[in-house]
């Protein structure tokens, strides 16, 4: 989903105004959001921040968070949240069945990555004596390499 800083919403959590925030109050918002997430959420989720300048020292920070990741994510104070469809507020998770489903989802992502890294090639006797290297390039176990920015433009991402 998307997390945006600098957009006002109405009572129904629908965007009503793009007001932005002052860059002078937070000169490096991308580093700030990375720092906050790394220090408050475990494991650190994959996310793609994008700064959209509005002019007059104002900008909007849009952060894309892919949904297929190792879950659950636990906050610094031990809470576990789960998104419900398109709601803006995550639900504090207390149901054991829901937690088990989050854990299973995370295991599935991890298993996909392990399968991706598995090399089951066989070699002849003469080939076994030769040196070889196996290189995997993946920005994250999901293999995400193309994403759309907030304006719908594709960006190649090799983070």
C-alpha positions as CSV (number, residue, x, y, z in Angstrom):
1,X,0.0,0.0,0.0
2,X,0.9,3.7,0.1
3,X,1.8,5.8,3.1
4,X,1.8,9.6,2.4
5,X,3.0,12.5,4.4
6,X,1.7,16.0,3.4
7,X,-1.8,15.1,2.3
8,X,-4.9,16.2,4.3
9,X,-7.8,13.8,4.5
10,X,-11.5,14.2,5.4
11,X,-13.4,12.3,8.0
12,X,-13.6,9.3,5.8
13,X,-9.9,9.2,5.2
14,X,-10.2,10.4,1.6
15,X,-7.6,12.8,0.4
16,X,-8.9,16.4,0.3
17,X,-5.9,18.6,-0.1
18,X,-2.2,18.2,-1.1
19,X,-0.6,20.6,1.3
20,X,2.8,19.1,1.7
21,X,5.2,19.8,4.5
22,X,8.1,22.2,5.0
23,X,11.4,20.8,3.8
24,X,13.2,23.2,6.0
25,X,11.6,21.4,9.0
26,X,12.8,18.0,7.7
27,X,15.6,18.5,5.2
28,X,16.0,14.8,4.5
29,X,12.6,13.1,4.9
30,X,13.6,9.9,3.1
31,X,16.5,9.3,5.6
32,X,14.1,10.2,8.4
33,X,11.4,7.7,7.4
34,X,14.1,4.9,7.0
35,X,15.4,5.7,10.4
36,X,12.0,5.7,12.1
37,X,11.0,2.4,10.4
38,X,14.2,0.6,11.2
39,X,14.1,1.7,14.9
40,X,10.4,0.9,15.4
41,X,9.4,-2.1,13.3
42,X,10.9,-5.6,13.2
43,X,11.7,-7.1,10.8
44,X,12.3,-4.0,8.8
45,X,9.8,-4.1,5.9
46,X,10.8,-3.4,2.3
47,X,9.5,0.1,1.2
48,X,10.2,2.6,-1.5
49,X,10.1,6.3,-0.5
50,X,9.7,9.0,-3.0
51,X,9.8,12.8,-2.4
52,X,7.6,14.9,-4.6
53,X,8.6,18.6,-4.5
54,X,5.7,21.0,-4.6
55,X,7.7,24.3,-4.7
56,X,8.0,27.0,-2.0
57,X,10.0,24.7,0.3
58,X,7.2,22.2,0.4
59,X,7.0,18.5,-0.6
60,X,5.0,15.3,-0.2
61,X,6.6,12.1,0.9
62,X,5.0,9.0,-0.7
63,X,6.1,5.6,0.5
64,X,5.1,2.4,-1.3
65,X,5.1,-0.8,0.8
66,X,4.7,-4.0,-1.2
67,X,2.3,-6.5,0.4
68,X,4.1,-9.8,-0.1
69,X,6.8,-9.7,2.6
70,X,7.9,-11.7,5.6
71,X,5.2,-11.1,8.2
72,X,4.2,-10.3,10.8
73,X,5.8,-7.0,11.6
74,X,6.1,-6.2,15.2
75,X,6.4,-2.6,16.5
76,X,9.0,-1.5,19.1
77,X,6.4,-1.7,21.9
78,X,5.4,-5.3,20.9
79,X,2.2,-4.6,19.0
80,X,1.3,-6.5,15.8
81,X,-0.9,-4.8,13.2
82,X,-2.7,-6.1,10.2
83,X,-4.2,-4.0,7.3
84,X,-7.8,-4.6,6.5
85,X,-8.4,-4.2,2.8
86,X,-8.2,-0.5,1.9
87,X,-8.7,1.0,5.4
88,X,-6.3,3.7,6.5
89,X,-5.9,2.4,10.0
90,X,-4.3,-1.0,10.7
91,X,-6.0,-3.2,13.2
92,X,-4.2,-4.2,16.4
93,X,-4.0,-8.0,16.1
94,X,-5.0,-10.2,19.0
95,X,-6.6,-13.1,17.2
96,X,-4.3,-16.2,17.2
97,X,-5.7,-17.5,13.9
98,X,-5.0,-14.2,12.2
99,X,-1.4,-14.2,13.6
100,X,-0.9,-17.8,12.4
101,X,-2.0,-16.7,8.9
102,X,0.4,-13.7,8.9
103,X,3.3,-16.1,10.0
104,X,2.3,-18.6,7.2
105,X,2.3,-15.8,4.7
106,X,5.8,-14.7,5.8
107,X,7.0,-18.3,5.6
108,X,5.7,-18.6,2.0
109,X,7.7,-15.6,0.9
110,X,10.8,-17.0,2.6
111,X,10.3,-20.4,0.9
112,X,9.9,-18.7,-2.5
113,X,13.2,-17.1,-2.0
114,X,14.9,-20.3,-0.9
115,X,13.5,-22.1,-4.0
116,X,14.8,-19.2,-6.2
117,X,18.3,-19.7,-4.7
118,X,18.3,-23.4,-5.0
119,X,20.8,-24.8,-7.6
120,X,20.1,-28.4,-8.6
121,X,22.4,-28.6,-11.6
122,X,24.5,-31.7,-12.0
123,X,27.9,-31.9,-13.5
124,X,29.9,-34.6,-15.4
125,X,33.1,-35.9,-13.8
126,X,35.2,-33.6,-16.0
127,X,33.1,-30.5,-15.2
128,X,33.3,-31.2,-11.4
129,X,37.0,-30.2,-11.5
130,X,36.3,-26.9,-13.1
131,X,35.6,-23.7,-11.1
132,X,32.2,-22.1,-11.4
133,X,30.2,-19.4,-9.7
134,X,26.5,-19.0,-9.2
135,X,25.3,-15.4,-9.0
136,X,21.8,-14.4,-7.9
137,X,20.7,-10.8,-8.3
138,X,17.6,-9.9,-6.4
139,X,16.7,-6.6,-4.7
140,X,14.7,-8.6,-2.1
141,X,13.3,-12.1,-1.9
142,X,10.3,-11.0,-3.8
143,X,12.3,-10.2,-6.9
144,X,10.7,-6.8,-7.2
145,X,12.5,-4.8,-9.9
146,X,9.8,-2.7,-11.5
147,X,7.5,-0.5,-9.5
148,X,5.3,2.4,-10.2
149,X,5.8,5.7,-8.5
150,X,3.0,7.8,-7.1
151,X,2.4,9.3,-10.5
152,X,2.2,5.9,-12.2
153,X,5.6,6.1,-13.9
154,X,7.6,2.9,-13.9
155,X,10.9,3.0,-12.0
156,X,13.6,0.3,-12.2
157,X,14.5,-0.5,-8.6
158,X,17.7,-2.4,-7.8
159,X,17.8,-1.6,-4.1
